[in-house]
Amino acid sequence: MRIYSRAALSSILLLMGMAVPSVKADAIYDYTGSTFTLCTYGPCPANYTSDYLIASISFSAPLGDSMSLTDELPTLTGWTIGDALGNFFYSSSNPSTQTYLTGFPANGAPALALSTDINGNIVDSDMSAFPAEVLGIVGASEAFIFAPAVNVQKCNGGAGCVLASGVEINWGLSSEWDAISSTASQWTEASAAPEPSTTALVSLGVAILLIAMSRKRSLSPL
């Protein structure tokens, strides 16, 4: 049986890589909010100050540079939004919740609007899911993200507040509670996971190399 040298094996692996079609991964941006600091309605649970929003948005390519705050909902390839303690979780991949990223048109809140800096980093964003009030789903939970935070006059019983993110859990029910965080967090671009074809190719190459080196050692004179 032919025993390939390391140089030959490297050439073989390079040719294999050229032969495998490249599949471009989506650009994913993640948001992890600050913990809620203010209960604005209802009997908030004792652990509400341990809760915070978690969200992700994805696009077929990285966001462009120096974008203004415009509606980016049509360009989305996927999204999720939920809270750390698991009171709700909505996703575009779930048929039951894929319409829940509604925004609040009557109040001027978009479903998703983004601005970027000269390097394509998200520097301003609005993301809102109001399935209860917009879609009329009583008992659904709602969430909203503003980064940076905004001043809201009609908040906290009319006392006003600084709003970065917040939730309305079990909207419209006697068990509803609302909480907000006044500290904004940053959106960060996540590293794309290797595509399945790439992972398989690397695994195959390593296996071939190990087998060849093992056979070479076994045929070497003592």
C-alpha positions, 0 to 999 in steps of 0.5 A, a space after each residue: 500500500 502506498 504511504 504518502 509523505 506529509 507534503 503529499 498529504 498536505 497537497 491532497 488536503 488542499 485539493 480536497 478543500 478546493 473541491 468542497 463548495 463553500 457555504 457562507 454563514 449568516 452574520 449573527 449579532 447577540 444582545 445580553 441586557 443588563 439586569 432589571 432594576 425597576 418594577 413598573 407594574 404588578 407583583 414582580 417576582 422576588 428574583 426579577 432583579 436577576 432577570 434580563 433580556 437576551 436576543 439575537 438577529 442574523 443577516 445573510 451578510 455583515 451589516 454595512 458601515 455607517 447605516 442610519 436608524 432604518 427598518 431592517 426587518 425585511 433583511 433579517 434571516 432569523 431572530 430570537 428574543 427571551 429572558 434569562 429566567 425563561 419566562 418567555 422565548 420567541 424565535 423566528 424558527 418557531 411557527 408559533 412565534 415567528 410573527 411576534 417581532 411586531 414593533 408597536 406601530 401605534 406608538 412609533 416603535 419599529 420591530 427592528 431598526 439599526 444604526 452602525 458605525 464606520 466599522 459596521 458595529 451596531 451603535 443604535 437599535 430598537 427591537 420590539 416584540 408586542 404580540 399581545 397588544 399588536 396581535 391581540 394575544 392576551 397573556 403573551 409576554 412582550 419585550 423591547 430593547 433600546 440601545 442606547 437608552 431613551 427617556 420615557 415620560 409616560 413610564 413608572 406610573 407617570 413618574 418617567 424613567 430611563 428605558 434600555 430594555 424591559 418586559 411585560 410578562 403575562 400581558 392583560 392577566 392578573 398575574 402581569 408584571 412589568 420590569 425595566 433596565 435603565 442601563 443599555 448593553 451592546 450588540 456584538 457580532 458573534 463568530 460564525 460556527 464552521 460550516 458542516 462541510 468544512 468541519 467534515 473536511 477537516 475531520 477527514 483530513 486529520 483522520 487520513 494524516 493520523 492513519 498514514 503516520 501510524 502506518 509509516 511508523 509501523 513499517 519503519 525498521 526497529 
